[in-house]
Amino acid sequence: MPCQNFDYCFNNNSDELRGDSRKKIAIVGGGNWGSAIACVVGKTVKAQDDVFQPIVSMWCRDSRKPGDTTPSIAETINATHENPKYLPGRRIPSNVIATSSLLDACESAHILILVVPHQGIPQICSELRGNLRDGAHAVSLTKGISSTSENDVIRMQLISEDIEKALGVECSVLMGANLAGEVADGKFCEATIGCKSLENGEELKMLFNTPNFRIRVTTDYEAVELCGALKNIVACAAGFADGLGWAYNVKSAIIRLGLLETKKFVEHFYPSSHHTYFESCGVADLITTCYGGRNRKVAEAFIKSDKPLHIVEQELLKGQSAQGPPTAQDVFEMLEIHEITEKFPIFTSVHKIFTGEHGEQELYDSLRNHPEYD
């Protein structure tokens, strides 16, 4: 039975006083991926109730407009154990208790699972700063890149680094070849955890690993996170190819050359990084996203229509957004700062197609004249 005393479930900070040393889990994000990971974690905590508390709190943004009396997403999940807006037809375990209060969900949690678009991370961290329990750590499932300025010099920064600096906690990452619907359905998938601390990485593996959701852990967290972000740009290129009716050979080249650009990007900004491109977060995630992900779908629809990107997203994603276009913009700006755009023609062309600066021919030429052929 789910916990009926919501105040107790979310706000009781006296676990240790009651002799309960089990770890409490909070999921930050109620979209399709957040709901899918709730399907996994809701089951693993119950199966390991000697390690984890059986109640998982889940924060869902209340996107209702003033005066709207329809149930919030959180209220709907608690009443029906389903997220009909973002993940219809999949049952969320009854021990996952949703709330529209970010602080209620997170302030007593030992492990925070962050599953929100990267544009929302600063606001969430601002609200959580100073309100987390001592010793908490986080894992980010968020795709994207960031930047920081030091002495008027702009440099690359990972979303996980943003989270660490804002919250004062260690932040690992989980990336991999896993579409939300298939994960929620319990179909076989795999993922990669990138972490600084192997102790935290192994604890997270216990939290996520199931017979059908297999986890590998590596300390090469920079490459794991960047593979997860950059694959969305390549998937947009694949979507353009699908929308333009290009041959399978062309799409295969996009995937191969996109992986090489990903590798080159990681090695430029994080030269100490190892090689994780054959992990699930690398080539497997790239292939999956180029054939089945939302970024491919949005890019295909965009190139086939004369509608603005935000209209295409509204029609296809029901209020969510594709992370490929903003990531392509962030990456392009970073490449310009470092004056290396010519080394990344696919990344550059994807951004310029979304802004209207490039068309079909420029994308095709970015493949035919790719520096990998020099």
N, C-alpha and C positions, 0 to 999 in steps of 0.2 A: 504493500500500500504506500502511496506517496505521502510525504509529510503534509499534514493538514495545518500545522501551526507555522505559517510562513515567517513570522517574526523570529521564531525559534530557529528555523532552518537557516535563515540568512544572517541573523544578528548575534547568535550566541557565540561569544568569544572565550568561553570558559572550558574549552575542550580539555586542556591539560589539567585544569583543576579537577575535572571529573575523571581523570585518568585515561582520557582518550587521546592517544598520540597519533591516530590515523590522519592521513592527509585529506584536507578538503579541497575540492576542485571547483573552479568557476570558469564558465565559458563566456567570453565577451564577444557577442555577435550572434544575431538570430537570422542570418540569411540562409541560403541553401547549403553552403559549406559548413557554417556554424551548426545548422540543424543536423547535417549528416554526421559531423564529428560527435555530436551529442548522442546519436544512435550508437556509436562505438563506445564512447566513454561511459554512457549510462549502464552499459552491460559489463564493462571491465571492472568498474568499481564494485559492483555487486558480487562479481566472481572473486574479488580479492578484498573482501571486507575486513581482513586483518591488517591491510595496508592503507586502504582508502575509505573515507566516510561514504556511506551508500547514497547520500543525497548530493546531487550535482546542481549547482545554481547556474542559471543561464540568463545573461542579460540580453534583452531584445529592445532595440530602440523603438519608442512609441512615436510612430510617424503620422499619427492622426492629426488632422487640422482642428483648431479650436471649435468646439461645438459638436464635433463628431462623437456620437454616442455608441458607435459600433465597438465591439470588443477589441482591445489591443492585441497585437501578435502574442504577447506574453499570456494574456488572459485566454486566448484561443488555444495556445499550446497546453496550458494547465487543464483546460476543460476537455480537450479532445485528444491530447497527446499527438498532435499533428500540426505541422506548419503549412496550412493550405496555400498560403501566398507564395512561398519560396521553395517548398519541398513537398508538394501534394502527394498523397497516397502512401507516405512512409510513416510508420509509427515511431514516435519518439518515446523511449522508455519512461515509465511513470515516475521513476525516481529522479528524473530531470525536472526541476522546478524553475519555471521562467519568471522573470520580474522585469519591470521597466525601470527599476532603480539600479543604476550602475554601482553605487556604493554598497547597497544591500547585497548585491551579488558577490562583490569582490573583497570587502574589507576583512573578512575572517578567513579567506582562502589561502592555502599553502601554495597552490599551483594555479596560475592564470593562463588560460588558453585564449589567445587573441586572434579572432577571426573576423576582421573588419577591413574594408577598403583602406589603403594606406593613407588616403587623404583624411580619414577620420582619426588616425592615431594621435595627432597632437592634442585634440580636444579631449579624447578619452584619457590620455595620460595626465592632462591638466586637472581633470576631475579626480583622478585616483591618487595623485601625488600627495604623500603624507598620510594616506588613509589605508595603507596595506599593513598586514601583520609583519612582524620581524621574521626574517628568514624565508619569506616568500620568494618564489622564482616564477618565471614566465616562459611560455613557448609561443612563438609567433607563427601563424599560418598565413600571414598577410604577404601579398606579393607586391613588389614595387621597389623603388630606390629613393634615396634622400640625398641631401647635401648639407654641408655646413661651411661657414666662413670663418677663417682664422687669419688674422692680420691681413684682411682684404683679399685673401686667397681662398677660392671656393674649392672644396674637395669632396670626393665621394663619401657617402655615409650610408650604412645599411639601416633598414627600418628597425632591425633588432637593436642596433646601437642607439637609435633615437629612444627606444623604449627603455633601454638600460640607463641612459643619462637622465631621462625624465623621471623614472620611478625608483632608481637606485637598486634595481634588482638585476640578477643575471637573466638573460633572455636567450633561450635556444630557438631553433627554427625547425619546422616540419614541412617538408616539400616532397612531392612525389607524383607518380602517374596514377592519379585517383580522381575520377569524376564523382561529384557529390552524390548523384542518384545511385550510382553503382556501389559506392561505399555504404550508403544507407540501406541498400538492398542486401547487403552482406555478400556481394560478389567478391571474388578474389581480387585483391589490390595489394600494392606495396608502397612504402614511403621511406624517406630518409630523414633522420633526425640529425641536425648539425648542432653541436654544443661546444662550449668552452670547458665545461666540467663534465667528465665522464660519469661522475656520481649522479648529477642531475639527468644526464642523457639516459642512463640505465633506469632511473626512476620513471622517466617519461616513456621509455620503451615498455615498462610494465603497464603503464596507464593506457597506451594505445594498441599494443600488440595483441592480435587475436589470430586464430587459425586462418582467417580469410583477410586479415589486414596486417601484413607482415612488415616489420620494422627493422631497419639497420641503422646503427649509430656511428657517427664519425665526428671528429673534432674539426673537420674542414668546413666550419660553419659558413665562412664567407662564400665559398663556391656553392654550397647547398642553397643558400638564400638567393644568390644572384641567378643561378640556374632557374629557380622558381619564378623570378621576376622577368628575366629576359625571354624565356620561352613564350610568353604572351605576345611579345613583339613578333617573333617568328610565326606564331599561330595566326596573327593578323595578315602577314604576307601570304600564308597558306590559304587563308580565307579569300583574299583578293584573287589568288590564282583560281580558286573554285568558282568564284563569282564571274570571272572572265572566261571560264570554260577552258583553261589551259590544260595541257596533257598531264598525265600522271608523272611522266619523267620530269616535268618542270617542278611539280610539287615536291618530288623526292629531292631535287637539287636544292630547293628552298630549305628543306629540313636539314640536309647535310651542311650547306653553307651557313645556315643559321646557327647550327651547333658550333661551327668553327668560329663564327663571330662571337658567340657566347664565351667560348674558351679564351679567345683573344682579349675580350673585355675584362674577364676575371683576372687574367694574367697581367694586364696593364695596371689595374687599380689595386690588386691584391697579389703581388708577385710571390709572396710566401705561401700562397694557397696550394693545396695538393690537387690531385686529379680525381674528381668524383663524377666525371661525366658519364661513366658507365653505371653509376648508381641509379636508383629509381628517380631521383630528383633531376637527373641529367637527360640522357637520350630517351629514356622511357617516358618521362613526363612530356618531353618535347613532342614525341610521336603522338601520344594520347591527345594532347591539346590541339595539335595541328589537324586532327581528324574529328574530335568530339567536343572540344571546349567552347565556351561562350565567346571567346575572343575570335575564333575562327568564324563562328556563326554571325557575329556582329559585323566583322570585316566583309564577309561575303554579301550580306544584305546592304551594307553601305556602298560598296563598289557597284552594285547593280541598281541603285536608286539615285534619285537626286535630292534625297532628304538629308537634313543635317544629322550629325552623329547622335546628338542627344535625343532626337526623335526616333531614330532607329533603335537606340537602347531602350527607350520607353516602351516601344512596341514589342520588343523581343524579350526583355529582361524583367518586366513588371516592377520597375522601381530600382533595380540593382544596376550596376554599371560594369562595363568591361574594363579590366585594368591594363590591357594592352596599349590603347591610345595614350593615356596619361604617362605610362611608363616610357613609351616611345618618345614623348616630348621631353621627359626628364633626362633620358639617356642622350638624346640629340643635343640638348643644352650642355651636358657634361662633355660630350665629344667635341663640341665647338670650343668650349673653354680650353680644352687640351689640344685643339687643332689637329684632330685625328679622324675627322668624319670620313675621309676618303678610304680609311681602313675598314669601315663598317657600312658598306653601301646598302645592305638590306635594312638595317636598323634606321638609317637615314631616310631611305625611300619610303618606308612605312609611315614615319612621322610626316613626311611631306605630302603623302597622299591624303592623310587625314586633314591636313591644313589646306589642301587644294593646290599645292606648289608642284606636285608631281602627278603624273597620270600613268596609264598602262605602259607606255613605251619606256618611261624612265625606270619603272620597276623591272621590266624585262631586261633592260640594259644593265641594271645593277647585278643581274645574274650572269649575263653573257660576258660582261667585262669585269667580273669579280677578281680582286687581287690574288685570290687563291690560285688562279690559273696562270699567274705570272711566273 
